Amino acid sequence: MSVNIASTTPSEMVCEEARSLLSNGMYCEVRDMDVCTDGRRLILRGCVRTFYFKQLAQELLRNFARANRLRIENMMTVLEQPSA
């Protein structure tokens, strides 16, 4: 079954490009994040071990979001365990 590229919506293209930026980066912690858009926001979802990685994913997409006139909404969950 072939995929008709012409049927890909602009929103899907934006999401795929954002996912590609994360997945091709050197930080494996953020490679599998879910990225979607509603046309105004670039929404990040997923789980990471620390707040650092949550911020890192957002920073990696900052210029991309700005170029596409999207606001980043970072809904990622931090699984960090408090220090004892």
N, C-alpha and C positions, 0 to 999 in steps of 0.2 A: 504494500500500500504506500503510495507516495503522498508527501505532504505538500499542499498547495501554499507556497510562501505568500502568495497574494492575499490569502485569507487570514493571515496573521494581522491582528489589530495593533495599532500603535502602542497601546498599553501592554500587550503581551511582549512586544519588542523591547520596550523599556525594562520590563521585569527581567527578561532574559539577559539583557546587557548588564543590568545591575548584578544579577546572580553570577554572571561570568566574571565580573570584576572581583567579586568575593572569592569565587572558587579557584581563580587562577593566581590568587595572591599567595604570599609565603606563610600566612597564618592559618594553619589547619583548623583552628578553633572556630573560625567564622565561615568556613567553606560551604557548609550545608545549611546556611540560614535561608529561611523562606522570605522572598521579597515579592511584594505585589504593589499595585498602585490603583488609586481610584480616580486618577487624572489630576489630582491636586497634591496628593501625598505619596511618598515612597515609604511603604510600611515594611518594617523589619520585624520578623518573628523567629523565635527559636530559643534554645537554651544554651547558655555559656557558663563556664565555671567561675568567672570573675567579672566585676564591674569593668575592669580594664578592657576585656574583650568586647563587652557591650559597646563601650565608647569607641573602640577601635573599628568595629564594623561600621558605625555611623560615620566616623572620620574618613574611612576608605571610600564611602559613597557621597561625601559632601559635595565635591566638585561636580560629580555626575548629576546629582539631584539639582544643583543650582543651574547647570547647563540645560536641564529639562524643565526648569521652572517648577520644581516640586519641593515641598517641605518634607523633611524626614520625620517620620513618626517611629520612634524606636520602642517597640513593644516586646523586646527580647527579655527573657527571664534569666536572672543570675542565680546559679545554684551554689554560690559560695557558702562554705561552711564557716561559721564564726570561729575565731581563734579561742582556744581554751586557756 
